Amino acid sequence: MKLFLLLGALNGFIAVALGAFGAHGLEGRLSESKLKNWETAVTYQMFHTGALLATGLLMARITAGSLTWAGWLFFIGILLFSGSLFIYSLTGTTAFAMVTPVGGLAFLAGWVLLGYAVMKHL
């Protein structure tokens, strides 16, 4: 429980910092397309920060392996999806962009497991 709350707080901080950096430090330095990718990465990181926090809070009421897996999948999704978009935006290396869908699948699986845990245990 505490781990996912801590990961949520940390990712929230990082998302705000990277969002501000993108808006103020990268404007005019990146193409419009790459800046849009950066914004997408920040947006998905922040949404899934909320999912990490919700998972941590739900763990106070629910003891379920599916809930634990959901939290880890949200965190892995942030690393792979948002992380690959951040790197791609800065470097233009398409190899990193190929990792992005794997992170998206982790997000999707996390949401399925979160829904399953809630339906089964609440």
C-alpha angles and dihedrals in degrees: 000000000000092000094058091044089052092046089049093051092046093048091047090055092047093047092053092046093048091045091054091045090052093048097044108020103037102037107115092011098075130049117257089253094052092045088053089052089051091052091049090052092051092047094051092044091054094046091052092044084064089049090052091051092047090049091051092049093047090052087068087067104026129053105195135138089220090061092050090049090049090056093049092047091052090051093046089047091054091051095046103033102036095029093054092048091050091051093043091050092053100039107023089223106152093202088075091050089059090064092057097083091053088057089048090054089051089054091050093048090048092054091048092051092045090052091046092051092049094047093047100042108028 
